[in-house]
C-alpha cells in the first residue's frame, strides 16, 4: 500500500501535481539476464534494412528440411475441432517415443514419458518439480543461457564450474563438483552433446557423474536434445545408460533439432522417478495441454527413414569440419573440434567479443555482407569468462559458411580493438 | 549433502544394508493442489471402459467446430522447414489481433501485444514478470483453479475474497478488497466473464475496481478469454475501457474458447506498460517461440465471418437457458443465471460434492449413462466453501444436456449422503 501523497510533487511549497505511479515490476525479471544476442538483433535488422546480407551463425535454427513424414502428417490433418490433447501428451505419440528411445538402448515405458511444449518447458517444469527456492544445481559452464532464466523462474540457484577452451571444454574434474556440493545441492544439470560448446561427454566422464549423483543423492538433469548429432563414431551415452541411478535421472528432450521442426514446440520429460512425474504432472495439468498439431507432426516424424538422419548427420559432419578448419586458419582464432551438436565455441583475437559482434553488424561490411555471432559471455555466469569467445552455429550450407568465414576473416583484420 | 551412513540400516548392531536414497522433490510441487477433477478421471475412464456413457459437463472444451478459415489455413501450410517464430509472435498475426481488439474498443498497438503459448502461459509470465515471491494478488473466489498453480510457480500469494452463490457471485464489496490490501499487495486478478461462475462484471463494479487500482497503484490482471460470450445485450466492458489505469492493466487472452481451438495453444498478453512488456519478453525469449502452426491458424481464424460468432453465441444462449432452467427444476438444486462464459456454479442437495461427483462415476448409472461434474471445492481456497457446489460447463449440444440433466436428477434422487 502506498500513500496518495507519494504520488504528488510539492512546488512553491503549496501546489501538488498528481503524477500517476505505477506498480513496480518483479525484481526476478529485472535480474534475469536478457538473451545474449537480443541486443544485437536491432543492429542486424538495421543492417538488413540497408541491404546488407547477414549470415546468421548466431542461432540454432537448422536450415535443413523437416522430414517429409512430418510435413505429410500436417497436410493430412482432418479434424473439425482442434481440441486439447491430454496434459501428459497423446498416448500413441508417447508409445512411439518409447520405441524411439529403445533404439538408443534407453529403456523407458510410455508412463515414463511426459510430452512438453518444447524442451524449454521440459527444463522449467523439471526445475519447478524438483527444486525449491534456494536449492542449488551445479552446471558446467559455458552453458545454454536459458537454463539461467528457468532457474531464476523457479528460484533455484545455478552454481557453475568453468570448463575451458584449452581443454576442449571437457567435463571439469569431479573434485571441482564436490567442492560446490552443500546442504542445498539438489542436482547436476548437463547438456550432452553440449550447447554451446559441442562437447560430447566420454564414457569415463559419465561414469564419474554417476558416482557423484549416487554418492550425494542428487538429481541428474540431462538435456539430450542433440542426441542424433554425435560425430565420434562411438555409441551415444545417455544418462539413462548409467547403472544404479535410474531414478535420479530426469531426461530433457525435444524433437526441434533432430527433425528441424523447432516451431512445433514439442519436447518431453522422461523419468522413472514416480514422485518427480507426479509433481511435473501438476504443472502439465495447470497448462492443460501441449500443442495438438505439433504432437501429430512429431509422432509422424518418428517414422522418418534412417537415410534422412544419415543425410543430416553427414551434412553436419561436413559443415563442422569445414567451419572448424576455416576458423583455425584465421590468424589468432582457435576452435576445438566439437564432437557433437552443431555449435562450437571459438576464441577470437579480440578484447571484447560483445563489442566485436556488435561492430560486425553496425560498422563492418565485406562486399555488402557480414556475420552475426553469439558472444560467449552470455553462456558464462562467472564474470569475465568467455570475453574473447563466440558461439558459432553451423546451421548454414557450406557455401554460406564459406562466405561467412570470409567475412569474419576480413572483419577481424579490420577490427582494431584487440 | 547427505552422509552415506544415512543410507544404511543397522541390524543386529553390525549389519549394514544399503538402501538407495532418492533426492526429494520440491515442496512447491507437493503443496500445489492437483487439478480438482484429476482424481475423478480414472473413475470416468473405468466407467467408460465398462460401456457407460459419461456426459462431460466438467471441462471447458467446446464441441463446436473450429472456424473454416482456421482449418483451411492449416490445410494450406506449405513450408519445408517448421521453424521458430519470433519470441513475441508473428508480426502479421499481432497486427491483425490489434484490429480485432479495436472492434471491442480496446485500442492497443501491435507493440502492446505479445503472443503466448495459450492463456496459461500468459498467466504464468504475467505473474513472473510482475510479482516477486511473497507478493500478493487479490482474487475473488471461486476462481479458475489453475491461477493457484501459476501463483505457486511464481512464489506469489493469492488472497481470495469469497463471492456467494446467493448473490449470484457478484463482485465482493470494495471494502472487502481494501481489508486485504497490505504492503505486499501488487495486484488484483479477475476473470471476466468468469470461469467458473459465468458472472459478468457490471460497469459499476468495473469502475470500483478501477478506483481501487488507481488508489493503491496496483496491477489489474484481467483474464478476458470469454469476451465473446456475454449474454446481457450490453456492450462488453474490458479492463482496457477503464480510464486512467491503462498502464496498470495486464490483459490475458486466448483464442482457445472463442474459436474452439484449445489444442493450438495460442494466447496473448496485452499491456501498455513498457516495463512489464520488457520483463515478459525475457521469459518469451527463454522459451524461444510460441507455436508456429497455432499462430497461422489463429491468424486466419480472425477472418471468421460474424455469422460464425453469432451462431456460436445463439447456441450458447440456448444451452445456458436450457441447462439453468433444467437445474433449477431439480428439487434442492439452484443455479444463478450466468451472464457470460459457458459455465455455471450450481448448488446441489448434497453434503459433499466431491463425494457425489465421484459416486456418479463409480456407482451410479441411469439407463447406462451418468454425468461428470467438477466439484466446486477446487475453485475455492477458503476451506469449507463450495462443498455443496459443482461447476457445470454447457459445452454439449442440447440433446446431450437433456440426457445429462436427466441422469443428474436421477443420481440426486438415488444418492443418500445429503
Boltz contact constraints between the chains, C-beta under 6 A:
constraints:
  - contact:
      token1: [A, 1]
      token2: [B, 181]
      max_distance: 6.0
  - contact:
      token1: [A, 1]
      token2: [B, 183]
      max_distance: 6.0
  - contact:
      token1: [A, 1]
      token2: [B, 216]
      max_distance: 6.0
  - contact:
      token1: [A, 2]
      token2: [B, 217]
      max_distance: 6.0
  - contact:
      token1: [A, 21]
      token2: [B, 217]
      max_distance: 6.0
  - contact:
      token1: [A, 22]
      token2: [B, 247]
      max_distance: 6.0
  - contact:
      token1: [A, 23]
      token2: [B, 186]
      max_distance: 6.0
  - contact:
      token1: [A, 23]
      token2: [B, 217]
      max_distance: 6.0
  - contact:
      token1: [A, 23]
      token2: [B, 218]
      max_distance: 6.0
  - contact:
      token1: [A, 23]
      token2: [B, 219]
      max_distance: 6.0
  - contact:
      token1: [A, 25]
      token2: [B, 130]
      max_distance: 6.0
  - contact:
      token1: [A, 25]
      token2: [B, 275]
      max_distance: 6.0
  - contact:
      token1: [A, 25]
      token2: [B, 276]
      max_distance: 6.0
  - contact:
      token1: [A, 25]
      token2: [B, 279]
      max_distance: 6.0
  - contact:
      token1: [A, 26]
      token2: [B, 129]
      max_distance: 6.0
  - contact:
      token1: [A, 26]
      token2: [B, 130]
      max_distance: 6.0
  - contact:
      token1: [A, 26]
      token2: [B, 131]
      max_distance: 6.0
  - contact:
      token1: [A, 26]
      token2: [B, 132]
      max_distance: 6.0
  - contact:
      token1: [A, 27]
      token2: [B, 132]
      max_distance: 6.0
  - contact:
      token1: [A, 28]
      token2: [B, 132]
      max_distance: 6.0
  - contact:
      token1: [A, 29]
      token2: [B, 129]
      max_distance: 6.0
  - contact:
      token1: [A, 29]
      token2: [B, 279]
      max_distance: 6.0
  - contact:
      token1: [A, 29]
      token2: [B, 282]
      max_distance: 6.0
  - contact:
      token1: [A, 32]
      token2: [B, 282]
      max_distance: 6.0
  - contact:
      token1: [A, 34]
      token2: [B, 282]
      max_distance: 6.0
  - contact:
      token1: [A, 35]
      token2: [B, 285]
      max_distance: 6.0
  - contact:
      token1: [A, 61]
      token2: [B, 83]
      max_distance: 6.0
  - contact:
      token1: [A, 61]
      token2: [B, 84]
      max_distance: 6.0
  - contact:
      token1: [A, 65]
      token2: [B, 80]
      max_distance: 6.0
  - contact:
      token1: [A, 65]
      token2: [B, 81]
      max_distance: 6.0
  - contact:
      token1: [A, 66]
      token2: [B, 81]
      max_distance: 6.0
  - contact:
      token1: [A, 66]
      token2: [B, 82]
      max_distance: 6.0
  - contact:
      token1: [A, 80]
      token2: [B, 65]
      max_distance: 6.0
  - contact:
      token1: [A, 81]
      token2: [B, 65]
      max_distance: 6.0
  - contact:
      token1: [A, 81]
      token2: [B, 66]
      max_distance: 6.0
  - contact:
      token1: [A, 81]
      token2: [B, 260]
      max_distance: 6.0
  - contact:
      token1: [A, 82]
      token2: [B, 66]
      max_distance: 6.0
  - contact:
      token1: [A, 82]
      token2: [B, 261]
      max_distance: 6.0
  - contact:
      token1: [A, 82]
      token2: [B, 263]
      max_distance: 6.0
  - contact:
      token1: [A, 82]
      token2: [B, 264]
      max_distance: 6.0
  - contact:
      token1: [A, 83]
      token2: [B, 61]
      max_distance: 6.0
  - contact:
      token1: [A, 83]
      token2: [B, 262]
      max_distance: 6.0
  - contact:
      token1: [A, 83]
      token2: [B, 263]
      max_distance: 6.0
  - contact:
      token1: [A, 84]
      token2: [B, 61]
      max_distance: 6.0
  - contact:
      token1: [A, 84]
      token2: [B, 262]
      max_distance: 6.0
  - contact:
      token1: [A, 84]
      token2: [B, 263]
      max_distance: 6.0
  - contact:
      token1: [A, 85]
      token2: [B, 263]
      max_distance: 6.0
  - contact:
      token1: [A, 117]
      token2: [B, 117]
      max_distance: 6.0
  - contact:
      token1: [A, 120]
      token2: [B, 287]
      max_distance: 6.0
  - contact:
      token1: [A, 120]
      token2: [B, 288]
      max_distance: 6.0
  - contact:
      token1: [A, 128]
      token2: [B, 153]
      max_distance: 6.0
  - contact:
      token1: [A, 129]
      token2: [B, 26]
      max_distance: 6.0
  - contact:
      token1: [A, 129]
      token2: [B, 29]
      max_distance: 6.0
  - contact:
      token1: [A, 130]
      token2: [B, 25]
      max_distance: 6.0
  - contact:
      token1: [A, 130]
      token2: [B, 26]
      max_distance: 6.0
  - contact:
      token1: [A, 131]
      token2: [B, 26]
      max_distance: 6.0
  - contact:
      token1: [A, 132]
      token2: [B, 26]
      max_distance: 6.0
  - contact:
      token1: [A, 132]
      token2: [B, 27]
      max_distance: 6.0
  - contact:
      token1: [A, 132]
      token2: [B, 28]
      max_distance: 6.0
  - contact:
      token1: [A, 146]
      token2: [B, 286]
      max_distance: 6.0
  - contact:
      token1: [A, 149]
      token2: [B, 286]
      max_distance: 6.0
  - contact:
      token1: [A, 153]
      token2: [B, 128]
      max_distance: 6.0
  - contact:
      token1: [A, 181]
      token2: [B, 1]
      max_distance: 6.0
  - contact:
      token1: [A, 183]
      token2: [B, 1]
      max_distance: 6.0
  - contact:
      token1: [A, 186]
      token2: [B, 23]
      max_distance: 6.0
  - contact:
      token1: [A, 216]
      token2: [B, 1]
      max_distance: 6.0
  - contact:
      token1: [A, 217]
      token2: [B, 2]
      max_distance: 6.0
  - contact:
      token1: [A, 217]
      token2: [B, 21]
      max_distance: 6.0
  - contact:
      token1: [A, 217]
      token2: [B, 23]
      max_distance: 6.0
  - contact:
      token1: [A, 218]
      token2: [B, 23]
      max_distance: 6.0
  - contact:
      token1: [A, 219]
      token2: [B, 23]
      max_distance: 6.0
  - contact:
      token1: [A, 247]
      token2: [B, 22]
      max_distance: 6.0
  - contact:
      token1: [A, 260]
      token2: [B, 81]
      max_distance: 6.0
  - contact:
      token1: [A, 261]
      token2: [B, 82]
      max_distance: 6.0
  - contact:
      token1: [A, 262]
      token2: [B, 83]
      max_distance: 6.0
  - contact:
      token1: [A, 262]
      token2: [B, 84]
      max_distance: 6.0
  - contact:
      token1: [A, 263]
      token2: [B, 82]
      max_distance: 6.0
  - contact:
      token1: [A, 263]
      token2: [B, 83]
      max_distance: 6.0
  - contact:
      token1: [A, 263]
      token2: [B, 84]
      max_distance: 6.0
  - contact:
      token1: [A, 263]
      token2: [B, 292]
      max_distance: 6.0
  - contact:
      token1: [A, 264]
      token2: [B, 82]
      max_distance: 6.0
  - contact:
      token1: [A, 265]
      token2: [B, 291]
      max_distance: 6.0
  - contact:
      token1: [A, 275]
      token2: [B, 25]
      max_distance: 6.0
  - contact:
      token1: [A, 276]
      token2: [B, 25]
      max_distance: 6.0
  - contact:
      token1: [A, 279]
      token2: [B, 25]
      max_distance: 6.0
  - contact:
      token1: [A, 279]
      token2: [B, 29]
      max_distance: 6.0
  - contact:
      token1: [A, 282]
      token2: [B, 29]
      max_distance: 6.0
  - contact:
      token1: [A, 282]
      token2: [B, 32]
      max_distance: 6.0
  - contact:
      token1: [A, 282]
      token2: [B, 34]
      max_distance: 6.0
  - contact:
      token1: [A, 285]
      token2: [B, 35]
      max_distance: 6.0
  - contact:
      token1: [A, 286]
      token2: [B, 146]
      max_distance: 6.0
  - contact:
      token1: [A, 286]
      token2: [B, 149]
      max_distance: 6.0
  - contact:
      token1: [A, 287]
      token2: [B, 120]
      max_distance: 6.0
  - contact:
      token1: [A, 288]
      token2: [B, 120]
      max_distance: 6.0
  - contact:
      token1: [A, 291]
      token2: [B, 265]
      max_distance: 6.0
  - contact:
      token1: [A, 291]
      token2: [B, 291]
      max_distance: 6.0
  - contact:
      token1: [A, 292]
      token2: [B, 263]
      max_distance: 6.0
  - contact:
      token1: [A, 293]
      token2: [B, 293]
      max_distance: 6.0
